């Protein structure tokens, strides 16, 4: 049995120990979401073959081939669009646009879809 003096001395300590804060519960961290590149206006280019691009924009200003890859470049008074075409991974079939880059004529960036729209509006395909 604990003497009453000892018990009296332990009671405040036990009372304080019961008031200690518990570790805060942390909310689950939000998982990162893969950001999709904006594609509005790009659907007329991505997935198209070279003939479809020529029908849309006229003859390319540059046609560069490297191995099985091809880059068609179209320009307007506003911007320059580079369309990169690659054959299907199976190795057979027509090369299709898988990526496009765009820039203003002075090299500054411009939204790719805006450039596609500007090219589609140009007179005589130029």
MOPAC internal coordinates of N, CA, C and O (Angstrom, degrees):
PM7 1SCF
backbone

  N    0.0000 0     0.00 0     0.00 0    0    0    0
  C    1.4317 1     0.00 0     0.00 0    1    0    0
  C    1.5203 1   108.94 1     0.00 0    2    1    0
  O    1.2310 1   120.71 1   -37.99 1    3    2    1
  N    1.2928 1   116.25 1   142.01 1    3    2    1
  C    1.4561 1   122.30 1  -178.63 1    5    3    2
  C    1.5115 1   108.16 1   -88.15 1    6    5    3
  O    1.2310 1   120.46 1   -49.54 1    7    6    5
  N    1.3246 1   116.72 1   130.46 1    7    6    5
  C    1.4636 1   119.28 1   177.45 1    9    7    6
  C    1.5196 1   109.55 1   -59.56 1   10    9    7
  O    1.2310 1   120.05 1   -29.73 1   11   10    9
  N    1.3166 1   117.52 1   150.27 1   11   10    9
  C    1.4553 1   123.03 1  -175.18 1   13   11   10
  C    1.5185 1   112.80 1   -62.60 1   14   13   11
  O    1.2310 1   119.59 1   149.31 1   15   14   13
  N    1.3451 1   118.38 1   -30.69 1   15   14   13
  C    1.4711 1   119.95 1   177.42 1   17   15   14
  C    1.5238 1   110.50 1   -66.23 1   18   17   15
  O    1.2310 1   121.17 1   135.97 1   19   18   17
  N    1.2947 1   115.36 1   -44.03 1   19   18   17
  C    1.4698 1   118.87 1   179.29 1   21   19   18
  C    1.5237 1   110.42 1   -63.86 1   22   21   19
  O    1.2310 1   120.86 1   137.93 1   23   22   21
  N    1.2943 1   115.97 1   -42.07 1   23   22   21
  C    1.4562 1   120.71 1   179.54 1   25   23   22
  C    1.5203 1   110.11 1   -62.53 1   26   25   23
  O    1.2310 1   120.50 1   137.82 1   27   26   25
  N    1.3199 1   116.65 1   -42.18 1   27   26   25
  C    1.4582 1   121.06 1   178.98 1   29   27   26
  C    1.5248 1   110.53 1   -62.88 1   30   29   27
  O    1.2310 1   119.68 1   145.55 1   31   30   29
  N    1.3203 1   118.21 1   -34.45 1   31   30   29
  C    1.4628 1   121.60 1   179.55 1   33   31   30
  C    1.5298 1   111.47 1   -75.20 1   34   33   31
  O    1.2310 1   119.80 1   149.00 1   35   34   33
  N    1.3187 1   117.98 1   -31.00 1   35   34   33
  C    1.4686 1   121.59 1  -178.50 1   37   35   34
  C    1.5232 1   113.37 1   -81.25 1   38   37   35
  O    1.2310 1   119.79 1   154.07 1   39   38   37
  N    1.3199 1   118.00 1   -25.93 1   39   38   37
  C    1.4589 1   120.89 1  -175.45 1   41   39   38
  C    1.5303 1   112.49 1   -59.45 1   42   41   39
  O    1.2310 1   118.46 1   132.33 1   43   42   41
  N    1.3335 1   120.53 1   -47.67 1   43   42   41
  C    1.4715 1   118.81 1   178.58 1   45   43   42
  C    1.5305 1   112.15 1   -61.19 1   46   45   43
  O    1.2310 1   120.78 1   141.09 1   47   46   45
  N    1.3231 1   116.11 1   -38.91 1   47   46   45
  C    1.4723 1   118.97 1   179.57 1   49   47   46
  C    1.5159 1   110.94 1   -64.61 1   50   49   47
  O    1.2310 1   120.45 1   139.10 1   51   50   49
  N    1.3242 1   116.75 1   -40.90 1   51   50   49
  C    1.4672 1   120.23 1   178.43 1   53   51   50
  C    1.5246 1   111.23 1   -66.88 1   54   53   51
  O    1.2310 1   120.78 1   142.57 1   55   54   53
  N    1.3227 1   116.11 1   -37.43 1   55   54   53
  C    1.4609 1   120.07 1   179.42 1   57   55   54
  C    1.5235 1   110.74 1   -65.50 1   58   57   55
  O    1.2310 1   120.23 1   138.04 1   59   58   57
  N    1.3271 1   117.16 1   -41.96 1   59   58   57
  C    1.4659 1   121.26 1   179.15 1   61   59   58
  C    1.5259 1   110.40 1   -67.57 1   62   61   59
  O    1.2310 1   120.30 1   140.70 1   63   62   61
  N    1.3241 1   117.03 1   -39.30 1   63   62   61
  C    1.4634 1   120.82 1  -179.99 1   65   63   62
  C    1.5146 1   111.06 1   -61.37 1   66   65   63
  O    1.2310 1   120.32 1   147.66 1   67   66   65
  N    1.3232 1   116.98 1   -32.34 1   67   66   65
  C    1.4582 1   120.22 1   178.71 1   69   67   66
  C    1.5089 1   112.64 1   -72.84 1   70   69   67
  O    1.2310 1   119.35 1   165.35 1   71   70   69
  N    1.3146 1   118.85 1   -14.65 1   71   70   69
  C    1.4673 1   122.58 1  -177.71 1   73   71   70
  C    1.5257 1   113.33 1   -97.52 1   74   73   71
  O    1.2310 1   119.75 1  -177.44 1   75   74   73
  N    1.3009 1   118.09 1     2.56 1   75   74   73
  C    1.4649 1   118.77 1  -177.75 1   77   75   74
  C    1.5167 1   109.95 1   -67.60 1   78   77   75
  O    1.2310 1   121.60 1   -31.48 1   79   78   77
  N    1.2895 1   114.54 1   148.52 1   79   78   77
  C    1.4634 1   120.85 1  -178.90 1   81   79   78
  C    1.5201 1   109.51 1   -75.18 1   82   81   79
  O    1.2310 1   121.66 1   -35.03 1   83   82   81
  N    1.2897 1   114.43 1   144.97 1   83   82   81
  C    1.4590 1   119.33 1   174.39 1   85   83   82
  C    1.5237 1   108.09 1   -91.78 1   86   85   83
  O    1.2310 1   120.95 1   -19.23 1   87   86   85
  N    1.2765 1   115.80 1   160.77 1   87   86   85
  C    1.4626 1   119.97 1   179.76 1   89   87   86
  C    1.5257 1   108.94 1   -62.18 1   90   89   87
  O    1.2310 1   120.56 1   -46.08 1   91   90   89
  N    1.3261 1   116.54 1   133.92 1   91   90   89
  C    1.4631 1   118.46 1  -179.68 1   93   91   90
  C    1.5278 1   110.11 1   -65.60 1   94   93   91
  O    1.2310 1   121.45 1   -36.07 1   95   94   93
  N    1.3002 1   114.84 1   143.93 1   95   94   93
  C    1.4622 1   118.10 1   175.95 1   97   95   94
  C    1.5178 1   107.84 1   -79.31 1   98   97   95
  O    1.2310 1   120.75 1   -45.03 1   99   98   97
  N    1.2876 1   116.18 1   134.97 1   99   98   97
  C    1.4594 1   119.84 1  -179.08 1  101   99   98
  C    1.5140 1   108.88 1   -96.94 1  102  101   99
  O    1.2310 1   121.95 1   -42.39 1  103  102  101
  N    1.3038 1   113.87 1   137.61 1  103  102  101
  C    1.4600 1   119.57 1   176.60 1  105  103  102
  C    1.5181 1   108.11 1   -68.49 1  106  105  103
  O    1.2310 1   119.84 1   -32.56 1  107  106  105
  N    1.2916 1   117.90 1   147.44 1  107  106  105
  C    1.4642 1   118.81 1   178.30 1  109  107  106
  C    1.5205 1   110.33 1   -61.35 1  110  109  107
  O    1.2310 1   121.07 1   -40.42 1  111  110  109
  N    1.3138 1   115.57 1   139.58 1  111  110  109
  C    1.4701 1   120.03 1   179.14 1  113  111  110
  C    1.5082 1   110.26 1   -69.30 1  114  113  111
  O    1.2310 1   120.19 1   -44.31 1  115  114  113
  N    1.3379 1   117.24 1   135.69 1  115  114  113
  C    1.4625 1   118.16 1   176.39 1  117  115  114
  C    1.5307 1   109.30 1   -66.67 1  118  117  115
  O    1.2310 1   121.13 1   -41.54 1  119  118  117
  N    1.2865 1   115.44 1   138.46 1  119  118  117
  C    1.4537 1   120.79 1   179.40 1  121  119  118
  C    1.5270 1   108.92 1   -79.70 1  122  121  119
  O    1.2310 1   120.02 1   -39.31 1  123  122  121
  N    1.3273 1   117.57 1   140.69 1  123  122  121
  C    1.4557 1   119.20 1   178.37 1  125  123  122
  C    1.5270 1   110.68 1   -64.32 1  126  125  123
  O    1.2310 1   121.39 1   -36.06 1  127  126  125
  N    1.3024 1   114.95 1   143.94 1  127  126  125
  C    1.4511 1   121.26 1   179.71 1  129  127  126
  C    1.5225 1   107.24 1  -109.55 1  130  129  127
  O    1.2310 1   120.90 1   -47.74 1  131  130  129
  N    1.2892 1   115.88 1   132.26 1  131  130  129
  C    1.4626 1   119.98 1   178.24 1  133  131  130
  C    1.5213 1   108.28 1   -66.60 1  134  133  131
  O    1.2310 1   121.14 1   -55.02 1  135  134  133
  N    1.3020 1   115.42 1   124.98 1  135  134  133
  C    1.4583 1   120.33 1  -179.78 1  137  135  134
  C    1.5229 1   109.36 1   -86.03 1  138  137  135
  O    1.2310 1   121.14 1   -54.48 1  139  138  137
  N    1.2910 1   115.43 1   125.52 1  139  138  137
  C    1.4513 1   119.85 1   177.19 1  141  139  138
  C    1.5196 1   108.92 1   -84.58 1  142  141  139
  O    1.2310 1   120.98 1   -37.04 1  143  142  141
  N    1.2976 1   115.73 1   142.96 1  143  142  141
  C    1.4587 1   119.22 1   176.35 1  145  143  142
  C    1.5198 1   108.75 1   -70.79 1  146  145  143
  O    1.2310 1   120.31 1   -37.77 1  147  146  145
  N    1.3254 1   117.02 1   142.23 1  147  146  145
  C    1.4516 1   118.66 1   179.11 1  149  147  146
  C    1.5239 1   109.56 1   -59.31 1  150  149  147
  O    1.2310 1   120.35 1   -43.97 1  151  150  149
  N    1.3204 1   116.94 1   136.03 1  151  150  149
  C    1.4531 1   119.23 1  -177.65 1  153  151  150
  C    1.5237 1   112.46 1  -123.00 1  154  153  151
  O    1.2310 1   120.15 1  -176.54 1  155  154  153
  N    1.3172 1   117.32 1     3.46 1  155  154  153
  C    1.4515 1   119.50 1   179.52 1  157  155  154
  C    1.5192 1   108.46 1   -60.75 1  158  157  155
  O    1.2310 1   120.81 1   -55.54 1  159  158  157
  N    1.3150 1   116.06 1   124.46 1  159  158  157
  C    1.4613 1   120.81 1  -178.24 1  161  159  158
  C    1.5088 1   113.31 1    88.26 1  162  161  159
  O    1.2310 1   120.10 1   160.47 1  163  162  161
  N    1.3135 1   117.41 1   -19.53 1  163  162  161
  C    1.4626 1   120.01 1  -179.51 1  165  163  162
  C    1.5200 1   112.02 1   -84.78 1  166  165  163
  O    1.2310 1   120.02 1   164.64 1  167  166  165
  N    1.3363 1   117.57 1   -15.36 1  167  166  165
  C    1.4575 1   119.37 1  -178.76 1  169  167  166
  C    1.5272 1   111.99 1   -62.84 1  170  169  167
  O    1.2310 1   119.77 1   160.44 1  171  170  169
  N    1.3301 1   118.05 1   -19.56 1  171  170  169
  C    1.4593 1   120.56 1   177.09 1  173  171  170
  C    1.5222 1   111.81 1   -80.27 1  174  173  171
  O    1.2310 1   120.27 1   174.38 1  175  174  173
  N    1.3511 1   117.09 1    -5.62 1  175  174  173
  C    1.4656 1   121.33 1  -178.87 1  177  175  174
  C    1.5327 1   111.45 1  -119.66 1  178  177  175
  O    1.2310 1   120.11 1   126.91 1  179  178  177
  N    1.3314 1   117.40 1   -53.09 1  179  178  177
  C    1.4618 1   121.19 1  -177.56 1  181  179  178
  C    1.5309 1   109.14 1   -61.56 1  182  181  179
  O    1.2310 1   121.13 1   -49.54 1  183  182  181
  N    1.3270 1   115.44 1   130.46 1  183  182  181
  C    1.4630 1   120.69 1   178.97 1  185  183  182
  C    1.5174 1   114.32 1    88.04 1  186  185  183
  O    1.2310 1   120.10 1   176.15 1  187  186  185
  N    1.3312 1   117.42 1    -3.85 1  187  186  185
  C    1.4661 1   120.90 1  -179.39 1  189  187  186
  C    1.5284 1   110.54 1   -88.09 1  190  189  187
  O    1.2310 1   120.77 1   -22.74 1  191  190  189
  N    1.3289 1   116.13 1   157.26 1  191  190  189
  C    1.4637 1   120.09 1   174.38 1  193  191  190
  C    1.5211 1   109.15 1   -93.91 1  194  193  191
  O    1.2310 1   120.41 1    -3.73 1  195  194  193
  N    1.3148 1   116.82 1   176.27 1  195  194  193
  C    1.4690 1   121.93 1  -175.91 1  197  195  194
  C    1.5289 1   111.70 1   -60.90 1  198  197  195
  O    1.2310 1   120.18 1   139.90 1  199  198  197
  N    1.3179 1   117.26 1   -40.10 1  199  198  197
  C    1.4709 1   120.23 1  -179.03 1  201  199  198
  C    1.5241 1   111.17 1   -61.98 1  202  201  199
  O    1.2310 1   119.94 1   140.76 1  203  202  201
  N    1.3225 1   117.72 1   -39.24 1  203  202  201
  C    1.4703 1   120.92 1   179.35 1  205  203  202
  C    1.5262 1   110.61 1   -66.19 1  206  205  203
  O    1.2310 1   120.45 1   142.05 1  207  206  205
  N    1.3296 1   116.74 1   -37.95 1  207  206  205
  C    1.4705 1   119.35 1   178.29 1  209  207  206
  C    1.5284 1   110.51 1   -65.50 1  210  209  207
  O    1.2310 1   120.34 1   138.64 1  211  210  209
  N    1.3210 1   116.96 1   -41.36 1  211  210  209
  C    1.4720 1   120.51 1   179.24 1  213  211  210
  C    1.5297 1   109.79 1   -64.43 1  214  213  211
  O    1.2310 1   120.04 1   140.77 1  215  214  213
  N    1.3191 1   117.53 1   -39.23 1  215  214  213
  C    1.4760 1   119.93 1   176.80 1  217  215  214
  C    1.5278 1   110.82 1   -63.18 1  218  217  215
  O    1.2310 1   120.26 1   144.00 1  219  218  217
  N    1.3182 1   117.11 1   -36.00 1  219  218  217
  C    1.4681 1   120.81 1  -177.93 1  221  219  218
  C    1.5203 1   113.33 1   -79.16 1  222  221  219
  O    1.2310 1   120.43 1   138.52 1  223  222  221
  N    1.3207 1   116.78 1   -41.48 1  223  222  221
  C    1.4671 1   120.61 1  -170.31 1  225  223  222
  C    1.5218 1   115.05 1  -117.76 1  226  225  223
  O    1.2310 1   119.65 1   175.78 1  227  226  225
  N    1.3084 1   118.28 1    -4.22 1  227  226  225
  C    1.4602 1   120.74 1  -175.98 1  229  227  226
  C    1.5198 1   109.98 1    87.39 1  230  229  227
  O    1.2310 1   120.23 1     5.62 1  231  230  229
  N    1.3219 1   117.16 1  -174.38 1  231  230  229
  C    1.4658 1   120.05 1  -178.51 1  233  231  230
  C    1.5376 1   110.96 1   -62.20 1  234  233  231
  O    1.2310 1   120.23 1   -36.86 1  235  234  233
  N    1.3254 1   117.16 1   143.14 1  235  234  233
  C    1.4729 1   118.80 1  -179.94 1  237  235  234
  C    1.5251 1   111.06 1   -71.33 1  238  237  235
  O    1.2310 1   120.82 1   -26.67 1  239  238  237
  N    1.3180 1   116.04 1   153.33 1  239  238  237
  C    1.4653 1   121.08 1   176.01 1  241  239  238
  C    1.5169 1   110.50 1   -79.40 1  242  241  239
  O    1.2310 1   120.19 1   157.37 1  243  242  241
  N    1.3151 1   117.25 1   -22.63 1  243  242  241
  C    1.4669 1   122.06 1   175.42 1  245  243  242
  C    1.5239 1   108.17 1  -148.73 1  246  245  243
  O    1.2310 1   121.64 1   -36.06 1  247  246  245
  N    1.3247 1   114.47 1   143.94 1  247  246  245
  C    1.4621 1   121.43 1   178.08 1  249  247  246
  C    1.5245 1   106.33 1  -134.75 1  250  249  247
  O    1.2310 1   120.80 1   -76.88 1  251  250  249
  N    1.3306 1   116.08 1   103.12 1  251  250  249
  C    1.4637 1   121.41 1  -174.03 1  253  251  250
  C    1.5225 1   108.58 1  -113.04 1  254  253  251
  O    1.2310 1   121.03 1   -50.99 1  255  254  253
  N    1.3326 1   115.63 1   129.01 1  255  254  253
  C    1.4633 1   120.81 1   178.07 1  257  255  254
  C    1.5190 1   109.34 1  -116.55 1  258  257  255
  O    1.2310 1   121.42 1   -42.70 1  259  258  257
  N    1.3304 1   114.89 1   137.30 1  259  258  257
  C    1.4569 1   120.97 1   175.68 1  261  259  258
  C    1.5162 1   107.21 1  -142.18 1  262  261  259
  O    1.2310 1   120.87 1   -72.97 1  263  262  261
  N    1.3169 1   115.95 1   107.03 1  263  262  261
  C    1.4600 1   120.00 1  -174.58 1  265  263  262
  C    1.5183 1   108.90 1    63.29 1  266  265  263
  O    1.2310 1   120.59 1    51.48 1  267  266  265
  N    1.3318 1   116.48 1  -128.52 1  267  266  265
  C    1.4652 1   120.32 1   178.50 1  269  267  266
  C    1.5283 1   112.28 1   -90.67 1  270  269  267
  O    1.2310 1   120.25 1   175.40 1  271  270  269
  N    1.3222 1   117.12 1    -4.60 1  271  270  269
  C    1.4701 1   121.27 1  -179.71 1  273  271  270
  C    1.5234 1   110.07 1   -87.44 1  274  273  271
  O    1.2310 1   121.50 1   -24.72 1  275  274  273
  N    1.3124 1   114.74 1   155.28 1  275  274  273
  C    1.4691 1   120.83 1   179.92 1  277  275  274
  C    1.5174 1   108.76 1  -144.53 1  278  277  275
  O    1.2310 1   120.75 1   -40.13 1  279  278  277
  N    1.3280 1   116.18 1   139.87 1  279  278  277
  C    1.4663 1   121.01 1   175.12 1  281  279  278
  C    1.5168 1   107.75 1  -121.34 1  282  281  279
  O    1.2310 1   121.09 1   -54.98 1  283  282  281
  N    1.3314 1   115.52 1   125.02 1  283  282  281
  C    1.4600 1   121.09 1   173.07 1  285  283  282
  C    1.5183 1   107.34 1  -108.29 1  286  285  283
  O    1.2310 1   121.18 1   -48.78 1  287  286  285
  N    1.3320 1   115.36 1   131.22 1  287  286  285
  C    1.4633 1   120.26 1  -178.82 1  289  287  286
  C    1.5170 1   108.96 1  -115.37 1  290  289  287
  O    1.2310 1   121.57 1   -49.97 1  291  290  289
  N    1.3232 1   114.60 1   130.03 1  291  290  289
  C    1.4647 1   121.86 1   178.63 1  293  291  290
  C    1.5225 1   107.70 1  -123.01 1  294  293  291
  O    1.2310 1   120.62 1   -38.99 1  295  294  293
  N    1.3287 1   116.42 1   141.01 1  295  294  293
  C    1.4603 1   118.63 1   179.99 1  297  295  294
  C    1.5237 1   110.68 1  -134.31 1  298  297  295
  O    1.2310 1   122.05 1   -25.81 1  299  298  297
  N    1.3122 1   113.67 1   154.19 1  299  298  297
  C    1.4647 1   121.95 1   175.59 1  301  299  298
  C    1.5219 1   106.58 1  -135.07 1  302  301  299
  O    1.2310 1   120.29 1     3.77 1  303  302  301
  N    1.3057 1   117.04 1  -176.23 1  303  302  301
  C    1.4635 1   120.72 1   177.29 1  305  303  302
  C    1.5264 1   110.77 1   -66.51 1  306  305  303
  O    1.2310 1   120.19 1   160.92 1  307  306  305
  N    1.3391 1   117.25 1   -19.08 1  307  306  305
  C    1.4610 1   121.41 1  -175.53 1  309  307  306
  C    1.5196 1   112.84 1   -98.27 1  310  309  307
  O    1.2310 1   119.91 1   138.24 1  311  310  309
  N    1.3335 1   117.77 1   -41.76 1  311  310  309
  C    1.4642 1   119.43 1  -170.33 1  313  311  310
  C    1.5235 1   112.96 1  -154.25 1  314  313  311
  O    1.2310 1   121.91 1    -6.39 1  315  314  313
  N    1.3160 1   113.95 1   173.61 1  315  314  313
  C    1.4610 1   123.31 1   176.21 1  317  315  314
  C    1.5173 1   107.03 1  -124.62 1  318  317  315
  O    1.2310 1   120.59 1   -47.03 1  319  318  317
  N    1.3284 1   116.47 1   132.97 1  319  318  317
  C    1.4552 1   122.39 1   179.75 1  321  319  318
  C    1.5231 1   108.57 1  -119.14 1  322  321  319
  O    1.2310 1   120.76 1   -52.42 1  323  322  321
  N    1.3224 1   116.15 1   127.58 1  323  322  321
  C    1.4602 1   122.45 1   173.87 1  325  323  322
  C    1.5186 1   107.43 1  -106.07 1  326  325  323
  O    1.2310 1   120.27 1   -59.09 1  327  326  325
  N    1.3275 1   117.08 1   120.91 1  327  326  325
  C    1.4665 1   122.39 1   177.74 1  329  327  326
  C    1.5213 1   107.84 1  -109.07 1  330  329  327
  O    1.2310 1   120.61 1   -55.98 1  331  330  329
  N    1.3294 1   116.44 1   124.02 1  331  330  329
  C    1.4614 1   122.54 1  -177.40 1  333  331  330
  C    1.5236 1   109.20 1  -102.51 1  334  333  331
  O    1.2310 1   120.82 1   -58.24 1  335  334  333
  N    1.3229 1   116.04 1   121.76 1  335  334  333
  C    1.4529 1   122.19 1  -177.86 1  337  335  334
  C    1.5267 1   109.64 1  -111.28 1  338  337  335
  O    1.2310 1   121.30 1   -44.70 1  339  338  337
  N    1.3144 1   115.11 1   135.30 1  339  338  337
  C    1.4691 1   121.55 1   178.21 1  341  339  338
  C    1.5157 1   108.60 1  -133.69 1  342  341  339
  O    1.2310 1   120.28 1   -34.39 1  343  342  341
  N    1.3359 1   117.08 1   145.61 1  343  342  341
  C    1.4659 1   119.36 1   176.97 1  345  343  342
  C    1.5319 1   110.00 1   -70.92 1  346  345  343
  O    1.2310 1   120.45 1   -18.79 1  347  346  345
  N    1.3238 1   116.75 1   161.21 1  347  346  345
  C    1.4708 1   118.97 1   177.18 1  349  347  346
  C    1.5274 1   110.86 1   -59.76 1  350  349  347
  O    1.2310 1   120.70 1   -24.49 1  351  350  349
  N    1.3104 1   116.27 1   155.51 1  351  350  349
  C    1.4664 1   120.46 1  -178.40 1  353  351  350
  C    1.5222 1   112.28 1   -63.79 1  354  353  351
  O    1.2310 1   120.31 1   160.99 1  355  354  353
  N    1.3163 1   117.02 1   -19.01 1  355  354  353
  C    1.4592 1   120.13 1   177.93 1  357  355  354
  C    1.5223 1   111.23 1   -73.35 1  358  357  355
  O    1.2310 1   120.63 1   164.83 1  359  358  357
  N    1.3295 1   116.41 1   -15.17 1  359  358  357
  C    1.4612 1   120.89 1   178.25 1  361  359  358
  C    1.5091 1   114.04 1    90.23 1  362  361  359
  O    1.2310 1   119.53 1   167.29 1  363  362  361
  N    1.3121 1   118.51 1   -12.71 1  363  362  361
  C    1.4611 1   119.81 1   178.49 1  365  363  362
  C    1.5224 1   109.08 1  -118.58 1  366  365  363
  O    1.2310 1   121.15 1   -34.85 1  367  366  365
  N    1.3028 1   115.40 1   145.15 1  367  366  365
  C    1.4554 1   120.49 1  -179.89 1  369  367  366
  C    1.5217 1   111.30 1   115.34 1  370  369  367
  O    1.2310 1   121.47 1   -11.48 1  371  370  369
  N    1.3007 1   114.79 1   168.52 1  371  370  369
  C    1.4620 1   123.42 1  -177.62 1  373  371  370
  C    1.5284 1   111.54 1   -71.37 1  374  373  371
  O    1.2310 1   120.87 1   -39.50 1  375  374  373
  N    1.3282 1   115.94 1   140.50 1  375  374  373
  C    1.4613 1   120.82 1   175.80 1  377  375  374
  C    1.5246 1   108.97 1   -67.97 1  378  377  375
  O    1.2310 1   120.75 1   -40.47 1  379  378  377
  N    1.3281 1   116.17 1   139.53 1  379  378  377
  C    1.4698 1   122.33 1  -178.72 1  381  379  378
  C    1.5221 1   109.82 1  -124.95 1  382  381  379
  O    1.2310 1   120.93 1   -24.76 1  383  382  381
  N    1.3223 1   115.83 1   155.24 1  383  382  381
  C    1.4696 1   121.28 1   177.04 1  385  383  382
  C    1.5216 1   108.78 1   -69.23 1  386  385  383
  O    1.2310 1   121.40 1   -55.90 1  387  386  385
  N    1.3347 1   114.93 1   124.10 1  387  386  385
  C    1.4642 1   119.71 1   176.63 1  389  387  386
  C    1.5232 1   111.60 1  -112.76 1  390  389  387
  O    1.2310 1   120.03 1   163.75 1  391  390  389
  N    1.3274 1   117.54 1   -16.25 1  391  390  389
  C    1.4686 1   120.73 1  -178.89 1  393  391  390
  C    1.5156 1   109.36 1  -155.06 1  394  393  391
  O    1.2310 1   120.59 1   -32.96 1  395  394  393
  N    1.3329 1   116.48 1   147.04 1  395  394  393
  C    1.4604 1   121.50 1   173.41 1  397  395  394
  C    1.5231 1   109.41 1  -132.12 1  398  397  395
  O    1.2310 1   121.39 1   -34.54 1  399  398  397
  N    1.3075 1   114.95 1   145.46 1  399  398  397
  C    1.4637 1   123.21 1   173.72 1  401  399  398
  C    1.5150 1   107.15 1  -121.52 1  402  401  399
  O    1.2310 1   120.67 1   -28.14 1  403  402  401
  N    1.3067 1   116.33 1   151.86 1  403  402  401
  C    1.4652 1   119.44 1   177.08 1  405  403  402
  C    1.5182 1   109.76 1  -143.89 1  406  405  403
  O    1.2310 1   121.58 1   -23.97 1  407  406  405
  N    1.3142 1   114.59 1   156.03 1  407  406  405
  C    1.4572 1   121.47 1   176.47 1  409  407  406
  C    1.5265 1   108.08 1  -158.25 1  410  409  407
  O    1.2310 1   121.17 1   -23.26 1  411  410  409
  N    1.3142 1   115.36 1   156.74 1  411  410  409
  C    1.4562 1   119.60 1   173.73 1  413  411  410
  C    1.5280 1   107.89 1   -73.09 1  414  413  411
  O    1.2310 1   120.44 1   -13.66 1  415  414  413
  N    1.2807 1   116.77 1   166.34 1  415  414  413
  C    1.4655 1   120.02 1  -176.38 1  417  415  414
  C    1.5293 1   112.15 1   -63.01 1  418  417  415
  O    1.2310 1   120.33 1   153.40 1  419  418  417
  N    1.3302 1   116.98 1   -26.60 1  419  418  417
  C    1.4705 1   119.50 1   178.69 1  421  419  418
  C    1.5294 1   112.34 1   -89.29 1  422  421  419
  O    1.2310 1   120.01 1  -175.00 1  423  422  421
  N    1.3339 1   117.58 1     5.00 1  423  422  421
  C    1.4581 1   121.48 1   176.63 1  425  423  422
  C    1.5148 1   115.05 1    97.65 1  426  425  423
  O    1.2310 1   119.88 1   167.24 1  427  426  425
  N    1.3236 1   117.83 1   -12.76 1  427  426  425
  C    1.4663 1   119.66 1   178.01 1  429  427  426
  C    1.5231 1   109.74 1   -69.36 1  430  429  427
  O    1.2310 1   120.88 1   -22.63 1  431  430  429
  N    1.3275 1   115.92 1   157.37 1  431  430  429
  C    1.4624 1   119.49 1  -177.27 1  433  431  430
  C    1.5253 1   111.36 1   -73.50 1  434  433  431
  O    1.2310 1   121.83 1   -25.22 1  435  434  433
  N    1.3097 1   114.10 1   154.78 1  435  434  433
  C    1.4653 1   122.60 1   175.16 1  437  435  434
  C    1.5148 1   106.59 1  -148.00 1  438  437  435
  O    1.2310 1   120.39 1   -33.28 1  439  438  437
  N    1.2891 1   116.86 1   146.72 1  439  438  437
  C    1.4562 1   122.52 1   177.88 1  441  439  438
  C    1.5306 1   109.12 1   -59.02 1  442  441  439
  O    1.2310 1   120.87 1   -45.66 1  443  442  441
  N    1.3294 1   115.95 1   134.34 1  443  442  441
  C    1.4672 1   120.59 1  -176.63 1  445  443  442
  C    1.5167 1   112.06 1   -62.12 1  446  445  443
  O    1.2310 1   120.14 1   138.38 1  447  446  445
  N    1.3229 1   117.34 1   -41.62 1  447  446  445
  C    1.4617 1   120.39 1  -179.54 1  449  447  446
  C    1.5321 1   110.97 1   -66.12 1  450  449  447
  O    1.2310 1   120.15 1   144.66 1  451  450  449
  N    1.3183 1   117.32 1   -35.34 1  451  450  449
  C    1.4734 1   120.45 1   177.29 1  453  451  450
  C    1.5147 1   110.49 1   -65.13 1  454  453  451
  O    1.2310 1   120.70 1   140.85 1  455  454  453
  N    1.3080 1   116.27 1   -39.15 1  455  454  453
  C    1.4621 1   120.12 1   178.54 1  457  455  454
  C    1.5245 1   110.66 1   -66.32 1  458  457  455
  O    1.2310 1   120.34 1   137.94 1  459  458  457
  N    1.3255 1   116.95 1   -42.06 1  459  458  457
  C    1.4688 1   120.42 1   177.23 1  461  459  458
  C    1.5242 1   109.65 1   -59.06 1  462  461  459
  O    1.2310 1   120.18 1   136.33 1  463  462  461
  N    1.3231 1   117.26 1   -43.67 1  463  462  461
  C    1.4683 1   120.99 1   179.49 1  465  463  462
  C    1.5229 1   110.86 1   -63.79 1  466  465  463
  O    1.2310 1   120.03 1   139.25 1  467  466  465
  N    1.3249 1   117.55 1   -40.75 1  467  466  465
  C    1.4656 1   120.67 1   179.15 1  469  467  466
  C    1.5288 1   110.80 1   -64.78 1  470  469  467
  O    1.2310 1   120.31 1   139.30 1  471  470  469
  N    1.3150 1   117.01 1   -40.70 1  471  470  469
  C    1.4621 1   120.40 1   178.59 1  473  471  470
  C    1.5183 1   111.51 1   -66.12 1  474  473  471
  O    1.2310 1   119.96 1   142.30 1  475  474  473
  N    1.3116 1   117.68 1   -37.70 1  475  474  473
  C    1.4647 1   121.58 1  -179.40 1  477  475  474
  C    1.5230 1   111.38 1   -67.28 1  478  477  475
  O    1.2310 1   120.16 1   154.30 1  479  478  477
  N    1.3406 1   117.30 1   -25.70 1  479  478  477
  C    1.4623 1   121.13 1  -177.76 1  481  479  478
  C    1.5329 1   113.03 1   -91.86 1  482  481  479
  O    1.2310 1   119.68 1   171.15 1  483  482  481
  N    1.3108 1   118.22 1    -8.85 1  483  482  481
  C    1.4693 1   118.69 1  -174.58 1  485  483  482
  C    1.5194 1   110.67 1   -68.28 1  486  485  483
  O    1.2310 1   120.55 1   -29.65 1  487  486  485
  N    1.3125 1   116.55 1   150.35 1  487  486  485
  C    1.4498 1   123.72 1  -178.61 1  489  487  486
  C    1.5205 1   111.58 1   -77.77 1  490  489  487
  O    1.2310 1   120.49 1   -42.09 1  491  490  489
  N    1.3115 1   116.66 1   137.91 1  491  490  489
  C    1.4603 1   121.89 1   174.71 1  493  491  490
  C    1.5120 1   113.14 1    60.54 1  494  493  491
  O    1.2310 1   119.87 1  -154.80 1  495  494  493
  N    1.3157 1   117.85 1    25.20 1  495  494  493
  C    1.4596 1   119.84 1  -179.29 1  497  495  494
  C    1.5068 1   113.30 1    74.80 1  498  497  495
  O    1.2310 1   119.79 1  -175.49 1  499  498  497
  N    1.3140 1   118.01 1     4.51 1  499  498  497
  C    1.4768 1   121.42 1   179.18 1  501  499  498
  C    1.5023 1   110.09 1  -132.45 1  502  501  499
  O    1.2310 1   120.10 1   180.00 1  503  502  501

